[in-house]
Amino acid sequence: MPLLPRRTFLGQTAAALGLAALGLPLRGEEKRTAKFGLGFTLYGMKSLPLDDALKTCAQVGYDGVELCLLDGYVTTPAKFGADDRTKLREDLASLKLRISGLMENFSLLADDAKHAQNLERIAAAGKLAHDLAPDALPPLETVLGGKPTEWEQVKERMAERLRTWAKAAEEAKIIMAIKAHVMSAVQTPERLLWLWKAVDHPSIQLTYDYSHFQVQNLALDETMAAILPHTRFIHVKDASGSPETKVAFLLPGEGTIDYGAYFKKLQEFGYPGDVVVEVSAMIFNQTGYEPHEAARKSYTALAAGLTQAGLARWTGKRS
């Protein structure tokens, strides 16, 4: 496909995004409403006050935010009290933002003391979810730990531990969405599905993040077909490299993912949640990283993909 001159490309992109923002159809086609909205993870906004992070996401155009529950973040449940929760609910309502998800970073292979702490954190996350969004409970998403080469040796232990997570999530009345990671023991769709099926509990569902499969040269269509029927949460970012050399995570639009095709597939599968931009720590720890610009740049890439797919963002409320 020939490249457009830069001025022509920018003009056409701006026009398309302007129509998308107004909810108008592009020339010659009627836009359908997507079954999903767009969100941004506050994992990538640690340097900002919570008020600033929320206002930025709303002003850029996002429909939701993922709260980060890790230690060191303002929304870690142990330090986020009743008054904080009341104010956050009011701010979210005022800004017309929803909570797309809650982020944790657990390992199924943690020692017994850390595992007990993780179970307590699941309970605390459930309480936070019910306090903030009782009518539309956000899922708690996490990676799973371990190393790719250990899978065969640790998979049964991981399944045993995941059963205890499932029980804790059930008691907390929250869904956990577990995620494959290119550098973890649960690296591929096959491993993720094996673990999920081994536990077979309704409180455990899946997270889909294509970037971790892209760097393993796994096809978008095949990974979506395998994981999306069981998916409760989606992270999106670009990536380059390979596990054999070096993996680099990028902002949406900085890599090669075709977001028009991505969103068309997502619509076909009927995914009923938000597509949440994840800014990797390898990005936000770089000198000069600017979270406002990262949010804007990511949104522009995703909004262009929605326009290409003939879709308008879903902005409603789910029960």
N, C-alpha and C positions, 0 to 999 in steps of 0.2 A: 504494500500500500504506500503510495507516495506521501511524503511528509508535506503538511501544509506550511506556508510561510508563517513565521511566529505571530505576526500581527493578525493574520486571518484566523489562526487557531485560537488566539486569546479572545478575539472578538466573538467567535462562534461559541466558545466555552462560556463567556460571560453572558451571552444572550440565552444560551440553554439553561444556565443556572438561574438567570432571572426568571425565566418561565417556570422553572421548577419551584422557585421560592413562592411564586404566585399561585402555584397549583394549576397552571394552565397547560393544555396539551401542546406538544410540539407540532410543527406544520405537518399536516397530513395524517396525524395519528391521535387517537384518544388515549390518554394516560390512565392506566389502572392504578388503584391504590394498592401498595404493597401490603403484605401481611405482617410486615416488620417495620420498626423505626430504626433510628440511628442513635447510638450512645457513645460516650467517651469515658474512659476509665480515669478516675482520680488518682490512680497509681502513678500516672504520669504528671501529676500536678502537686506533688508533695511540697514544693517550695512556695506554693500560694496559700494564703488564708482561704478557708473553706468558702466564705462568702464570695471571694474573687473567683475561685474555681467554678462555682455554680453559675455565677453571672456570665462568665466567659462562655461556658458551654451553652447556656440559653441564648446568648447574643449571637454566637456563631450559627446556631440553628439546630443543635442536637435536641433529641426528644427525651433522653435519659442520661443518667450517669451511673457508673459502677463505683460503689464506695469501697475503699481499700481498708481492710481490717487489720493489716499488719502492724506490728509494734513500730512506733515512730510516726504513725499517721494519726491525725486528729480524731478520726472516726474509729480507732480501735476500741471495741466495746467497753473494756475495763476502765477507760478514762473518758468515755463519752456518756455523760450523765443524763438525768431526766430532763433538765432544762435545755441541754444541748439538743436532745432528741425532739423536744417540742419546737424549738426554733428551726431545726432542719426541716421538719414537716411543713412548717409555715412557709419557709423559704422555697421549698420545692413546689408547693402549691402556687405561690406568687409568681414563680418563674415558669410555671407550666412544665416542669420537669418531673420525670418518674425515676424510680430507682431500678435500673436495668439488672443489677446483680450486686453481689458482695464478693470481694476477693480475699482469699486466704492463700497460704503457701505451706501446705502440709506435706509430710512424707509418710507413706505407709511402712517405711522401714526405720522409723525413729525408734530410739530406745524406749523402754517401758515408761520412764518418767515423762519423756516428751510426748509419748502417745497418750498418756493420761491427760496432759495439758491440752492436747489437740481435741480430745473429747469434750473437755470443758469449754474450749473455744467454739466448738460446734454448737453447744448449748447457748453460749453467749451470742453467737451470730443469729440463732433462731429467735432469741428474745429481741434483738435489735430489729430484725426483719418485721416481727409482729408489732413492735412499737412504732416503726416508721411507715409501714405500708401493709396494714392488716388485710386490706381488700385486694391487694395485688402483690403477694409475697414474692420478693426477688429470690432467685436461687443463690446458693453459696457455691462458688466455683474454686477449684484448686487443682494444682498439679499433684503428682503422686510420688515423686522421688525415685531414688535408685539410679543405676547405670545401665545403659543398653546391653552391655555384655553379661549382666547378671540375671537376665530375665528368667531363664530356665531354672536357675537355682532358687529364685525368690518369689516366683509367681504364686505359689500356694500360700506362702506367708502373707503376701500382699492381699490375697483374697480373704484370708482369715481376718486380717486387720480391717479391711474394708467392710466386712460384716458388722464390726463394732461401730464403725462410722455410720453405717446405715441405721443401726439401732438408735444411736445418738441423734441422728437427723430426724428419725421418726418421732422420737420423744420431744424434740424441739419443734416438730411440725414444720419442717423446712425441707426443700429439695436440695441435694448436693449434686453438682454437675462436675464430673471428674474429667480431667484433660490429659491427653497425650502430649508429650514434649520430646523433641528430637534428641535431647541429651539425657533423657530419663529411661528407666527400665521399661516403662510403658511408652514406646516410641512410635508405634504404628497403629493403624486402625484395627488390625487383627489382634494385637495385644490388648488394646483398649476394650474391644468387644469380648475377648475371652474373659477378662476380669469382670466386666459388667455382667455377663451371663453367668459366671461362676457364683456371683453374689445374688443376682436375681431378686432385687428388692426395689419396690416402687419409690423409695426415697433416694435412690441413686440413679441419676441419669447422666447424660454426656455433655461435654463441651466440644464444640467444633472450632478448630483453629487451623486453617489450611496452611499457614506459613510453615508449621512444623512438618507437614507432609510434602510441601513444595520443595524443600531443600533435600528431601530424600527421593526426588524425581517421581513422586506418586501423582497420578492424574487427579485433577479437580473433580471430574464427574464420578470417578470410582470412589473416591474418599467421601464425597457427599452422599452417594447412594448407600454406602456402608453405615455412616454415622448419623446422618440427619434424621432418620426415622426415630431415633432415640435421644435426640438433642434437646436440651433445655436452655443452653446458653451458647453464644457465639462471640469469639474474639476475632478481630481482623487486623492484620498488618501485612506488610510485604517482607520478603526475605531473599537473601542471596547466599551463594556458597554451598557447602555440603558438609556433612559430618566428618568426612575424611580429610577435609582441608580446614575450612573455618566457616562457621555460620555467622551471618550478619543479619540482624533484624532491622527493618526499615519502616518508615511511616507508609501508610497506604498511598499509592501513587508514585512511590519512589522505586518500585520494582516492576515486575512483569505481569502481575495478576490482572486479568481482564475483568474489571468490576461490572461491566455491562453483562457479560456472560455469567458471572458469579451471581448477580442478583436475579437474573432470569431463572437460573437453576433453583435458587433459594425460594423464589415464588412458586415454582412448580412443586417443590416439596412441601409447601405450606408451612414453613417454619414460623411459629407464632411468638416471636420474642423480639429483642432488639439486636442489631449488629453493632457490637461495641468495639471501638478502636482501642487496642492495647498498645501503649508506648512502652517498649522494652527498656529495662534498666540500662542496657548497653547504649541506648539513645539518650535517656534523660540524665545519665551520669557524665555525658560528654560536656566539656567546657563550651559555654556559649549556648547550651540548650535553652530554648525559650518556650514554655508551655502554651502560652496564648497562640503563638505562631504554629506550633505543632497541632493544636486543635483545629485551627483554621485550615491549614494545609490538608489535613486528613479529611476534613469535612468536604472540602472542594473536590477532592478525588472521588469520594463516595457519592456525592451529589451528582457528579458527572456520570458515574456508573448507573445511578438510578435513571437519569435522563436517557442514557443510551438504551437501557432496558425497557423504556416506556413506562416507568413506574413513578408514582408519587409516594412520598413517605407516609407511613401509617402513624398517625398522631393521637389516636384515641386511648381509651382506658380499658384494660383487661381485668377481669375478675380472677 
